[in-house]
Amino acid sequence: MRSYDFHDFSRAGLRFGRWAAWLRIGLAACVLPMALGSAPATAVETGPQMSLSSVETETGGTLLVKIDCRRMPASGRMPNVSFGDQEVYLFPHPGQTKRVYAGLVGIPLSARPGPAALTVAWGDSAQRRSESVAFVIKPGTYGEETLKVDPRHVRPSSKDLERIRREQEELKQIYASGSRSRLWQGEFQIPVPGEMNGPFGTRRLFNNELQSHHTGMDFRAQTGDPVHAAGAGVVRLTKDLFYSGNAVVIDHGAGVFTSYSHLSRIDVKVGQRIEKGRTVGLAGATGRATGPHLHWGVKVNSVNVNPLTFIRVIERLSGD
């Protein structure tokens, strides 16, 4: 509260000055809480503290959220963190003490650049409170490329379109029903040793007709080269998909999935628990592919994100 100095008033007006000053203090005490619409200071002091890995991120990026709940009542519910309609799954922070949590936020390629904010809400229904944590989304810089593929993968038949619809719905259900708990430990690894030759986010033109954005990364690999799991998790899909060819999807928990596409062979089964580095299959050129390679994708809360940026964020999580 502001400190008032009454020595500035003249002797003749001292009595009135004191009365007027205390009146202002009294009005402030009554009006300020109503103007702010807030509860007493003790409620703020027991709220969670949230910080972000960066105040700026690109479209297709990943943000790491840190939530410190040590000042909150131990019996209270876990705070809810969201970004638009995206729920952020919280898990115990591996590098911190008890009641400090972490979560990941995927920034869509389609996100509008400019000011943005996460929302953290806590408390019961009677005293529900929320705060916003601001950050800035910058437009990613992505190139363009032209590719030649089987015309069937540019102009699908009605039968193929029905297959594509079924597969998309199946994948949607898988990504929406993953484990809320973190299943991986430590850092993630790139699945093959080959160099990257297809960047994330590239605008692609297939057969001079179909335009799309590359939602993963391509790595050089020869047919038959082993492809390794980027992190520990549970296999949720092993299937020949129209666009992805022979594909494997792994659920790593806490909203994180990785996918491995265009395989010549699949070596794992749905429901299988696997560790980082386990061979999930062999590289190939099945599906919509111009030749042998691995397409590796990462999703965070059903959002396609840049795999390399994701790896750097997980490294930071492990190093905190």
Order of alpha helices (4+ residues) and beta strands (2+ residues): alpha-alpha-beta-beta-beta-beta-beta-beta-beta-beta-beta-beta-alpha-beta-beta-beta-beta-beta-beta-beta-beta-beta-beta-beta-beta-beta-alpha
